[in-house]
Amino acid sequence: MALGLAEVILAVIIGTLLAIVYSLRVLILLERRVASMEMNIQRMTARVLREEKVIEKALRRRKAPKRKTTKKTTRRRR
């Protein structure tokens, strides 16, 4: 049973459409994974920023105010 030209063309078109639908499905799955990774990166960055603020506060508390010092002047011998 031989297929006519129209049937072959129709089969090629349907196959192409199915390939496009499958690739779109894969693309959507990959986009979801990337979005999930971006959210994780944002969460980690927020944690790091919070930790940096804590460290900065601790360093500010640790530093004692500087005292004024007087400079000693030395006399030059002539």
PyMOL Python script that loads the backbone (N, CA, C, O; Angstrom):
from pymol import cmd

cmd.read_pdbstr("""\
ATOM      1  N   MET A   1       0.853  -1.175   0.000  1.00  0.00           N
ATOM      2  CA  MET A   1       0.000   0.000   0.000  1.00  0.00           C
ATOM      3  C   MET A   1       0.899   1.238   0.000  1.00  0.00           C
ATOM      4  O   MET A   1       1.582   1.516   0.985  1.00  0.00           O
ATOM      5  N   ALA A   2       0.893   1.940  -1.054  1.00  0.00           N
ATOM      6  CA  ALA A   2       1.748   3.121  -1.221  1.00  0.00           C
ATOM      7  C   ALA A   2       1.018   4.362  -0.740  1.00  0.00           C
ATOM      8  O   ALA A   2      -0.181   4.535  -0.956  1.00  0.00           O
ATOM      9  N   LEU A   3       1.788   5.219  -0.080  1.00  0.00           N
ATOM     10  CA  LEU A   3       1.209   6.476   0.382  1.00  0.00           C
ATOM     11  C   LEU A   3       1.288   7.498  -0.734  1.00  0.00           C
ATOM     12  O   LEU A   3       2.259   7.535  -1.490  1.00  0.00           O
ATOM     13  N   GLY A   4       0.279   8.313  -0.832  1.00  0.00           N
ATOM     14  CA  GLY A   4       0.289   9.370  -1.826  1.00  0.00           C
ATOM     15  C   GLY A   4       1.147  10.527  -1.351  1.00  0.00           C
ATOM     16  O   GLY A   4       1.533  10.598  -0.184  1.00  0.00           O
ATOM     17  N   LEU A   5       1.437  11.419  -2.261  1.00  0.00           N
ATOM     18  CA  LEU A   5       2.288  12.564  -1.947  1.00  0.00           C
ATOM     19  C   LEU A   5       1.663  13.434  -0.863  1.00  0.00           C
ATOM     20  O   LEU A   5       2.367  13.924   0.020  1.00  0.00           O
ATOM     21  N   ALA A   6       0.369  13.627  -0.920  1.00  0.00           N
ATOM     22  CA  ALA A   6      -0.315  14.457   0.076  1.00  0.00           C
ATOM     23  C   ALA A   6      -0.205  13.838   1.470  1.00  0.00           C
ATOM     24  O   ALA A   6      -0.039  14.552   2.458  1.00  0.00           O
ATOM     25  N   GLU A   7      -0.297  12.514   1.545  1.00  0.00           N
ATOM     26  CA  GLU A   7      -0.203  11.849   2.843  1.00  0.00           C
ATOM     27  C   GLU A   7       1.206  11.959   3.430  1.00  0.00           C
ATOM     28  O   GLU A   7       1.373  12.126   4.639  1.00  0.00           O
ATOM     29  N   VAL A   8       2.202  11.865   2.572  1.00  0.00           N
ATOM     30  CA  VAL A   8       3.583  12.013   3.043  1.00  0.00           C
ATOM     31  C   VAL A   8       3.820  13.425   3.559  1.00  0.00           C
ATOM     32  O   VAL A   8       4.413  13.607   4.622  1.00  0.00           O
ATOM     33  N   ILE A   9       3.366  14.413   2.819  1.00  0.00           N
ATOM     34  CA  ILE A   9       3.527  15.812   3.234  1.00  0.00           C
ATOM     35  C   ILE A   9       2.803  16.046   4.557  1.00  0.00           C
ATOM     36  O   ILE A   9       3.322  16.717   5.449  1.00  0.00           O
ATOM     37  N   LEU A  10       1.592  15.482   4.676  1.00  0.00           N
ATOM     38  CA  LEU A  10       0.836  15.623   5.911  1.00  0.00           C
ATOM     39  C   LEU A  10       1.581  14.979   7.090  1.00  0.00           C
ATOM     40  O   LEU A  10       1.613  15.548   8.182  1.00  0.00           O
ATOM     41  N   ALA A  11       2.167  13.819   6.883  1.00  0.00           N
ATOM     42  CA  ALA A  11       2.911  13.132   7.944  1.00  0.00           C
ATOM     43  C   ALA A  11       4.134  13.953   8.363  1.00  0.00           C
ATOM     44  O   ALA A  11       4.457  14.033   9.548  1.00  0.00           O
ATOM     45  N   VAL A  12       4.811  14.563   7.382  1.00  0.00           N
ATOM     46  CA  VAL A  12       5.978  15.399   7.692  1.00  0.00           C
ATOM     47  C   VAL A  12       5.551  16.617   8.503  1.00  0.00           C
ATOM     48  O   VAL A  12       6.219  16.984   9.469  1.00  0.00           O
ATOM     49  N   ILE A  13       4.452  17.239   8.121  1.00  0.00           N
ATOM     50  CA  ILE A  13       3.962  18.425   8.837  1.00  0.00           C
ATOM     51  C   ILE A  13       3.573  18.051  10.262  1.00  0.00           C
ATOM     52  O   ILE A  13       3.911  18.773  11.200  1.00  0.00           O
ATOM     53  N   ILE A  14       2.878  16.954  10.438  1.00  0.00           N
ATOM     54  CA  ILE A  14       2.464  16.532  11.781  1.00  0.00           C
ATOM     55  C   ILE A  14       3.691  16.195  12.626  1.00  0.00           C
ATOM     56  O   ILE A  14       3.742  16.547  13.804  1.00  0.00           O
ATOM     57  N   GLY A  15       4.666  15.526  12.046  1.00  0.00           N
ATOM     58  CA  GLY A  15       5.901  15.204  12.770  1.00  0.00           C
ATOM     59  C   GLY A  15       6.636  16.467  13.200  1.00  0.00           C
ATOM     60  O   GLY A  15       7.150  16.542  14.316  1.00  0.00           O
ATOM     61  N   THR A  16       6.687  17.462  12.311  1.00  0.00           N
ATOM     62  CA  THR A  16       7.349  18.725  12.634  1.00  0.00           C
ATOM     63  C   THR A  16       6.621  19.435  13.770  1.00  0.00           C
ATOM     64  O   THR A  16       7.256  19.962  14.683  1.00  0.00           O
ATOM     65  N   LEU A  17       5.307  19.451  13.718  1.00  0.00           N
ATOM     66  CA  LEU A  17       4.534  20.086  14.791  1.00  0.00           C
ATOM     67  C   LEU A  17       4.753  19.382  16.123  1.00  0.00           C
ATOM     68  O   LEU A  17       4.882  20.040  17.156  1.00  0.00           O
ATOM     69  N   LEU A  18       4.796  18.056  16.113  1.00  0.00           N
ATOM     70  CA  LEU A  18       5.046  17.319  17.351  1.00  0.00           C
ATOM     71  C   LEU A  18       6.448  17.614  17.895  1.00  0.00           C
ATOM     72  O   LEU A  18       6.637  17.718  19.107  1.00  0.00           O
ATOM     73  N   ALA A  19       7.422  17.748  17.003  1.00  0.00           N
ATOM     74  CA  ALA A  19       8.778  18.081  17.449  1.00  0.00           C
ATOM     75  C   ALA A  19       8.806  19.473  18.068  1.00  0.00           C
ATOM     76  O   ALA A  19       9.490  19.683  19.069  1.00  0.00           O
ATOM     77  N   ILE A  20       8.085  20.418  17.499  1.00  0.00           N
ATOM     78  CA  ILE A  20       8.027  21.781  18.038  1.00  0.00           C
ATOM     79  C   ILE A  20       7.376  21.767  19.426  1.00  0.00           C
ATOM     80  O   ILE A  20       7.867  22.419  20.347  1.00  0.00           O
ATOM     81  N   VAL A  21       6.288  21.038  19.574  1.00  0.00           N
ATOM     82  CA  VAL A  21       5.595  20.961  20.867  1.00  0.00           C
ATOM     83  C   VAL A  21       6.516  20.341  21.916  1.00  0.00           C
ATOM     84  O   VAL A  21       6.576  20.826  23.045  1.00  0.00           O
ATOM     85  N   TYR A  22       7.233  19.276  21.557  1.00  0.00           N
ATOM     86  CA  TYR A  22       8.146  18.630  22.497  1.00  0.00           C
ATOM     87  C   TYR A  22       9.270  19.574  22.907  1.00  0.00           C
ATOM     88  O   TYR A  22       9.613  19.658  24.086  1.00  0.00           O
ATOM     89  N   SER A  23       9.848  20.288  21.931  1.00  0.00           N
ATOM     90  CA  SER A  23      10.942  21.204  22.267  1.00  0.00           C
ATOM     91  C   SER A  23      10.452  22.352  23.142  1.00  0.00           C
ATOM     92  O   SER A  23      11.188  22.812  24.015  1.00  0.00           O
ATOM     93  N   LEU A  24       9.225  22.824  22.928  1.00  0.00           N
ATOM     94  CA  LEU A  24       8.661  23.868  23.795  1.00  0.00           C
ATOM     95  C   LEU A  24       8.484  23.343  25.220  1.00  0.00           C
ATOM     96  O   LEU A  24       8.709  24.063  26.192  1.00  0.00           O
ATOM     97  N   ARG A  25       8.081  22.092  25.326  1.00  0.00           N
ATOM     98  CA  ARG A  25       7.924  21.485  26.648  1.00  0.00           C
ATOM     99  C   ARG A  25       9.266  21.438  27.378  1.00  0.00           C
ATOM    100  O   ARG A  25       9.352  21.783  28.557  1.00  0.00           O
ATOM    101  N   VAL A  26      10.295  21.013  26.678  1.00  0.00           N
ATOM    102  CA  VAL A  26      11.636  20.961  27.269  1.00  0.00           C
ATOM    103  C   VAL A  26      12.102  22.369  27.645  1.00  0.00           C
ATOM    104  O   VAL A  26      12.695  22.570  28.704  1.00  0.00           O
ATOM    105  N   LEU A  27      11.832  23.334  26.776  1.00  0.00           N
ATOM    106  CA  LEU A  27      12.232  24.714  27.045  1.00  0.00           C
ATOM    107  C   LEU A  27      11.553  25.254  28.297  1.00  0.00           C
ATOM    108  O   LEU A  27      12.187  25.952  29.089  1.00  0.00           O
ATOM    109  N   ILE A  28      10.291  24.947  28.486  1.00  0.00           N
ATOM    110  CA  ILE A  28       9.561  25.407  29.670  1.00  0.00           C
ATOM    111  C   ILE A  28      10.133  24.761  30.925  1.00  0.00           C
ATOM    112  O   ILE A  28      10.287  25.426  31.949  1.00  0.00           O
ATOM    113  N   LEU A  29      10.450  23.460  30.854  1.00  0.00           N
ATOM    114  CA  LEU A  29      11.044  22.789  32.016  1.00  0.00           C
ATOM    115  C   LEU A  29      12.392  23.410  32.375  1.00  0.00           C
ATOM    116  O   LEU A  29      12.683  23.613  33.554  1.00  0.00           O
ATOM    117  N   LEU A  30      13.210  23.711  31.379  1.00  0.00           N
ATOM    118  CA  LEU A  30      14.500  24.337  31.642  1.00  0.00           C
ATOM    119  C   LEU A  30      14.326  25.738  32.226  1.00  0.00           C
ATOM    120  O   LEU A  30      15.078  26.142  33.113  1.00  0.00           O
ATOM    121  N   GLU A  31      13.342  26.470  31.731  1.00  0.00           N
ATOM    122  CA  GLU A  31      13.097  27.820  32.254  1.00  0.00           C
ATOM    123  C   GLU A  31      12.687  27.759  33.719  1.00  0.00           C
ATOM    124  O   GLU A  31      13.081  28.618  34.508  1.00  0.00           O
ATOM    125  N   ARG A  32      11.909  26.764  34.086  1.00  0.00           N
ATOM    126  CA  ARG A  32      11.507  26.596  35.488  1.00  0.00           C
ATOM    127  C   ARG A  32      12.713  26.297  36.363  1.00  0.00           C
ATOM    128  O   ARG A  32      12.830  26.809  37.477  1.00  0.00           O
ATOM    129  N   ARG A  33      13.616  25.455  35.845  1.00  0.00           N
ATOM    130  CA  ARG A  33      14.823  25.141  36.625  1.00  0.00           C
ATOM    131  C   ARG A  33      15.680  26.381  36.824  1.00  0.00           C
ATOM    132  O   ARG A  33      16.193  26.617  37.918  1.00  0.00           O
ATOM    133  N   VAL A  34      15.835  27.169  35.772  1.00  0.00           N
ATOM    134  CA  VAL A  34      16.641  28.388  35.875  1.00  0.00           C
ATOM    135  C   VAL A  34      15.999  29.358  36.857  1.00  0.00           C
ATOM    136  O   VAL A  34      16.699  29.984  37.654  1.00  0.00           O
ATOM    137  N   ALA A  35      14.685  29.490  36.810  1.00  0.00           N
ATOM    138  CA  ALA A  35      13.986  30.380  37.740  1.00  0.00           C
ATOM    139  C   ALA A  35      14.191  29.905  39.184  1.00  0.00           C
ATOM    140  O   ALA A  35      14.382  30.719  40.088  1.00  0.00           O
ATOM    141  N   SER A  36      14.150  28.596  39.390  1.00  0.00           N
ATOM    142  CA  SER A  36      14.376  28.052  40.727  1.00  0.00           C
ATOM    143  C   SER A  36      15.797  28.354  41.196  1.00  0.00           C
ATOM    144  O   SER A  36      16.008  28.715  42.354  1.00  0.00           O
ATOM    145  N   MET A  37      16.764  28.207  40.301  1.00  0.00           N
ATOM    146  CA  MET A  37      18.155  28.514  40.651  1.00  0.00           C
ATOM    147  C   MET A  37      18.310  29.989  40.999  1.00  0.00           C
ATOM    148  O   MET A  37      19.018  30.329  41.947  1.00  0.00           O
ATOM    149  N   GLU A  38      17.658  30.864  40.246  1.00  0.00           N
ATOM    150  CA  GLU A  38      17.731  32.298  40.517  1.00  0.00           C
ATOM    151  C   GLU A  38      17.157  32.617  41.893  1.00  0.00           C
ATOM    152  O   GLU A  38      17.715  33.436  42.623  1.00  0.00           O
ATOM    153  N   MET A  39      16.056  31.980  42.247  1.00  0.00           N
ATOM    154  CA  MET A  39      15.468  32.210  43.566  1.00  0.00           C
ATOM    155  C   MET A  39      16.427  31.766  44.671  1.00  0.00           C
ATOM    156  O   MET A  39      16.575  32.452  45.683  1.00  0.00           O
ATOM    157  N   ASN A  40      17.075  30.620  44.474  1.00  0.00           N
ATOM    158  CA  ASN A  40      18.039  30.149  45.475  1.00  0.00           C
ATOM    159  C   ASN A  40      19.208  31.114  45.602  1.00  0.00           C
ATOM    160  O   ASN A  40      19.679  31.376  46.709  1.00  0.00           O
ATOM    161  N   ILE A  41      19.678  31.641  44.486  1.00  0.00           N
ATOM    162  CA  ILE A  41      20.781  32.600  44.517  1.00  0.00           C
ATOM    163  C   ILE A  41      20.354  33.867  45.254  1.00  0.00           C
ATOM    164  O   ILE A  41      21.128  34.417  46.038  1.00  0.00           O
ATOM    165  N   GLN A  42      19.136  34.331  45.011  1.00  0.00           N
ATOM    166  CA  GLN A  42      18.640  35.521  45.707  1.00  0.00           C
ATOM    167  C   GLN A  42      18.566  35.279  47.213  1.00  0.00           C
ATOM    168  O   GLN A  42      18.930  36.149  48.005  1.00  0.00           O
ATOM    169  N   ARG A  43      18.096  34.103  47.603  1.00  0.00           N
ATOM    170  CA  ARG A  43      18.020  33.788  49.034  1.00  0.00           C
ATOM    171  C   ARG A  43      19.407  33.774  49.666  1.00  0.00           C
ATOM    172  O   ARG A  43      19.612  34.324  50.748  1.00  0.00           O
ATOM    173  N   MET A  44      20.354  33.141  48.980  1.00  0.00           N
ATOM    174  CA  MET A  44      21.718  33.081  49.518  1.00  0.00           C
ATOM    175  C   MET A  44      22.322  34.480  49.622  1.00  0.00           C
ATOM    176  O   MET A  44      23.003  34.793  50.599  1.00  0.00           O
ATOM    177  N   THR A  45      22.076  35.318  48.621  1.00  0.00           N
ATOM    178  CA  THR A  45      22.608  36.676  48.648  1.00  0.00           C
ATOM    179  C   THR A  45      22.013  37.463  49.802  1.00  0.00           C
ATOM    180  O   THR A  45      22.719  38.220  50.468  1.00  0.00           O
ATOM    181  N   ALA A  46      20.733  37.292  50.041  1.00  0.00           N
ATOM    182  CA  ALA A  46      20.091  37.988  51.159  1.00  0.00           C
ATOM    183  C   ALA A  46      20.704  37.549  52.485  1.00  0.00           C
ATOM    184  O   ALA A  46      20.926  38.374  53.371  1.00  0.00           O
ATOM    185  N   ARG A  47      20.979  36.246  52.624  1.00  0.00           N
ATOM    186  CA  ARG A  47      21.612  35.752  53.857  1.00  0.00           C
ATOM    187  C   ARG A  47      22.997  36.347  54.034  1.00  0.00           C
ATOM    188  O   ARG A  47      23.373  36.753  55.134  1.00  0.00           O
ATOM    189  N   VAL A  48      23.756  36.397  52.943  1.00  0.00           N
ATOM    190  CA  VAL A  48      25.113  36.943  53.022  1.00  0.00           C
ATOM    191  C   VAL A  48      25.061  38.410  53.422  1.00  0.00           C
ATOM    192  O   VAL A  48      25.858  38.852  54.249  1.00  0.00           O
ATOM    193  N   LEU A  49      24.135  39.169  52.847  1.00  0.00           N
ATOM    194  CA  LEU A  49      24.007  40.591  53.198  1.00  0.00           C
ATOM    195  C   LEU A  49      23.645  40.766  54.668  1.00  0.00           C
ATOM    196  O   LEU A  49      24.186  41.634  55.354  1.00  0.00           O
ATOM    197  N   ARG A  50      22.719  39.925  55.145  1.00  0.00           N
ATOM    198  CA  ARG A  50      22.359  40.001  56.561  1.00  0.00           C
ATOM    199  C   ARG A  50      23.563  39.718  57.450  1.00  0.00           C
ATOM    200  O   ARG A  50      23.789  40.404  58.447  1.00  0.00           O
ATOM    201  N   GLU A  51      24.322  38.714  57.080  1.00  0.00           N
ATOM    202  CA  GLU A  51      25.505  38.350  57.864  1.00  0.00           C
ATOM    203  C   GLU A  51      26.552  39.462  57.827  1.00  0.00           C
ATOM    204  O   GLU A  51      27.206  39.736  58.834  1.00  0.00           O
ATOM    205  N   GLU A  52      26.710  40.100  56.668  1.00  0.00           N
ATOM    206  CA  GLU A  52      27.657  41.212  56.558  1.00  0.00           C
ATOM    207  C   GLU A  52      27.252  42.370  57.462  1.00  0.00           C
ATOM    208  O   GLU A  52      28.106  43.003  58.083  1.00  0.00           O
ATOM    209  N   LYS A  53      25.965  42.646  57.538  1.00  0.00           N
ATOM    210  CA  LYS A  53      25.500  43.716  58.420  1.00  0.00           C
ATOM    211  C   LYS A  53      25.806  43.401  59.875  1.00  0.00           C
ATOM    212  O   LYS A  53      26.204  44.280  60.639  1.00  0.00           O
ATOM    213  N   VAL A  54      25.616  42.135  60.257  1.00  0.00           N
ATOM    214  CA  VAL A  54      25.921  41.733  61.628  1.00  0.00           C
ATOM    215  C   VAL A  54      27.410  41.923  61.911  1.00  0.00           C
ATOM    216  O   VAL A  54      27.792  42.422  62.969  1.00  0.00           O
ATOM    217  N   ILE A  55      28.238  41.525  60.961  1.00  0.00           N
ATOM    218  CA  ILE A  55      29.693  41.662  61.137  1.00  0.00           C
ATOM    219  C   ILE A  55      30.080  43.132  61.228  1.00  0.00           C
ATOM    220  O   ILE A  55      30.896  43.504  62.072  1.00  0.00           O
ATOM    221  N   GLU A  56      29.507  43.969  60.372  1.00  0.00           N
ATOM    222  CA  GLU A  56      29.814  45.408  60.410  1.00  0.00           C
ATOM    223  C   GLU A  56      29.423  46.019  61.745  1.00  0.00           C
ATOM    224  O   GLU A  56      30.169  46.826  62.299  1.00  0.00           O
ATOM    225  N   LYS A  57      28.254  45.643  62.270  1.00  0.00           N
ATOM    226  CA  LYS A  57      27.827  46.156  63.570  1.00  0.00           C
ATOM    227  C   LYS A  57      28.808  45.744  64.654  1.00  0.00           C
ATOM    228  O   LYS A  57      29.180  46.547  65.510  1.00  0.00           O
ATOM    229  N   ALA A  58      29.222  44.491  64.608  1.00  0.00           N
ATOM    230  CA  ALA A  58      30.162  43.995  65.624  1.00  0.00           C
ATOM    231  C   ALA A  58      31.487  44.738  65.519  1.00  0.00           C
ATOM    232  O   ALA A  58      32.096  45.049  66.543  1.00  0.00           O
ATOM    233  N   LEU A  59      31.939  45.023  64.328  1.00  0.00           N
ATOM    234  CA  LEU A  59      33.198  45.746  64.167  1.00  0.00           C
ATOM    235  C   LEU A  59      33.075  47.186  64.647  1.00  0.00           C
ATOM    236  O   LEU A  59      34.002  47.724  65.250  1.00  0.00           O
ATOM    237  N   ARG A  60      31.944  47.802  64.382  1.00  0.00           N
ATOM    238  CA  ARG A  60      31.738  49.178  64.846  1.00  0.00           C
ATOM    239  C   ARG A  60      31.728  49.240  66.368  1.00  0.00           C
ATOM    240  O   ARG A  60      32.285  50.167  66.955  1.00  0.00           O
ATOM    241  N   ARG A  61      31.106  48.270  67.004  1.00  0.00           N
ATOM    242  CA  ARG A  61      31.062  48.237  68.470  1.00  0.00           C
ATOM    243  C   ARG A  61      32.455  48.003  69.045  1.00  0.00           C
ATOM    244  O   ARG A  61      32.799  48.541  70.098  1.00  0.00           O
ATOM    245  N   ARG A  62      33.228  47.224  68.371  1.00  0.00           N
ATOM    246  CA  ARG A  62      34.546  46.839  68.854  1.00  0.00           C
ATOM    247  C   ARG A  62      35.528  47.998  68.836  1.00  0.00           C
ATOM    248  O   ARG A  62      36.382  48.109  69.715  1.00  0.00           O
ATOM    249  N   LYS A  63      35.407  48.858  67.837  1.00  0.00           N
ATOM    250  CA  LYS A  63      36.340  49.976  67.718  1.00  0.00           C
ATOM    251  C   LYS A  63      36.085  50.984  68.824  1.00  0.00           C
ATOM    252  O   LYS A  63      34.959  51.439  69.024  1.00  0.00           O
ATOM    253  N   ALA A  64      37.139  51.323  69.532  1.00  0.00           N
ATOM    254  CA  ALA A  64      37.028  52.338  70.579  1.00  0.00           C
ATOM    255  C   ALA A  64      37.245  53.700  69.932  1.00  0.00           C
ATOM    256  O   ALA A  64      37.986  53.806  68.955  1.00  0.00           O
ATOM    257  N   PRO A  65      36.616  54.733  70.460  1.00  0.00           N
ATOM    258  CA  PRO A  65      36.841  56.056  69.881  1.00  0.00           C
ATOM    259  C   PRO A  65      38.301  56.460  70.028  1.00  0.00           C
ATOM    260  O   PRO A  65      38.928  56.181  71.050  1.00  0.00           O
ATOM    261  N   LYS A  66      38.825  57.099  69.034  1.00  0.00           N
ATOM    262  CA  LYS A  66      40.237  57.490  69.063  1.00  0.00           C
ATOM    263  C   LYS A  66      40.447  58.647  70.027  1.00  0.00           C
ATOM    264  O   LYS A  66      39.654  59.586  70.085  1.00  0.00           O
ATOM    265  N   ARG A  67      41.531  58.556  70.776  1.00  0.00           N
ATOM    266  CA  ARG A  67      41.881  59.620  71.707  1.00  0.00           C
ATOM    267  C   ARG A  67      42.758  60.617  70.991  1.00  0.00           C
ATOM    268  O   ARG A  67      43.519  60.281  70.084  1.00  0.00           O
ATOM    269  N   LYS A  68      42.630  61.832  71.420  1.00  0.00           N
ATOM    270  CA  LYS A  68      43.486  62.861  70.839  1.00  0.00           C
ATOM    271  C   LYS A  68      44.869  62.733  71.455  1.00  0.00           C
ATOM    272  O   LYS A  68      45.006  62.644  72.675  1.00  0.00           O
ATOM    273  N   THR A  69      45.861  62.724  70.638  1.00  0.00           N
ATOM    274  CA  THR A  69      47.229  62.633  71.141  1.00  0.00           C
ATOM    275  C   THR A  69      47.948  63.935  70.837  1.00  0.00           C
ATOM    276  O   THR A  69      47.694  64.594  69.829  1.00  0.00           O
ATOM    277  N   THR A  70      48.844  64.278  71.731  1.00  0.00           N
ATOM    278  CA  THR A  70      49.627  65.496  71.499  1.00  0.00           C
ATOM    279  C   THR A  70      50.954  65.092  70.900  1.00  0.00           C
ATOM    280  O   THR A  70      51.559  64.092  71.286  1.00  0.00           O
ATOM    281  N   LYS A  71      51.379  65.874  69.972  1.00  0.00           N
ATOM    282  CA  LYS A  71      52.653  65.585  69.333  1.00  0.00           C
ATOM    283  C   LYS A  71      53.778  66.222  70.134  1.00  0.00           C
ATOM    284  O   LYS A  71      53.687  67.375  70.557  1.00  0.00           O
ATOM    285  N   LYS A  72      54.822  65.464  70.329  1.00  0.00           N
ATOM    286  CA  LYS A  72      55.999  66.004  71.011  1.00  0.00           C
ATOM    287  C   LYS A  72      56.875  66.662  69.959  1.00  0.00           C
ATOM    288  O   LYS A  72      57.179  66.089  68.913  1.00  0.00           O
ATOM    289  N   THR A  73      57.255  67.849  70.269  1.00  0.00           N
ATOM    290  CA  THR A  73      58.146  68.528  69.335  1.00  0.00           C
ATOM    291  C   THR A  73      59.569  68.405  69.855  1.00  0.00           C
ATOM    292  O   THR A  73      59.828  68.597  71.043  1.00  0.00           O
ATOM    293  N   THR A  74      60.440  68.098  68.997  1.00  0.00           N
ATOM    294  CA  THR A  74      61.829  67.986  69.398  1.00  0.00           C
ATOM    295  C   THR A  74      62.565  69.224  68.932  1.00  0.00           C
ATOM    296  O   THR A  74      62.364  69.731  67.828  1.00  0.00           O
ATOM    297  N   ARG A  75      63.439  69.694  69.837  1.00  0.00           N
ATOM    298  CA  ARG A  75      64.226  70.851  69.471  1.00  0.00           C
ATOM    299  C   ARG A  75      65.455  70.406  68.703  1.00  0.00           C
ATOM    300  O   ARG A  75      66.111  69.415  69.024  1.00  0.00           O
ATOM    301  N   ARG A  76      65.716  71.150  67.726  1.00  0.00           N
ATOM    302  CA  ARG A  76      66.900  70.843  66.944  1.00  0.00           C
ATOM    303  C   ARG A  76      68.109  71.544  67.548  1.00  0.00           C
ATOM    304  O   ARG A  76      68.049  72.706  67.950  1.00  0.00           O
ATOM    305  N   ARG A  77      69.182  70.817  67.596  1.00  0.00           N
ATOM    306  CA  ARG A  77      70.437  71.428  68.092  1.00  0.00           C
ATOM    307  C   ARG A  77      71.147  72.090  66.931  1.00  0.00           C
ATOM    308  O   ARG A  77      71.229  71.562  65.822  1.00  0.00           O
ATOM    309  N   ARG A  78      71.657  73.270  67.238  1.00  0.00           N
ATOM    310  CA  ARG A  78      72.376  73.999  66.185  1.00  0.00           C
ATOM    311  C   ARG A  78      73.829  74.060  66.422  1.00  0.00           C
ATOM    312  O   ARG A  78      74.561  74.640  65.620  1.00  0.00           O
TER     313      ARG A  78
END
""", "prot")
cmd.dss("prot")
cmd.show_as("cartoon", "prot")
cmd.util.cbc("prot")
cmd.orient("prot")
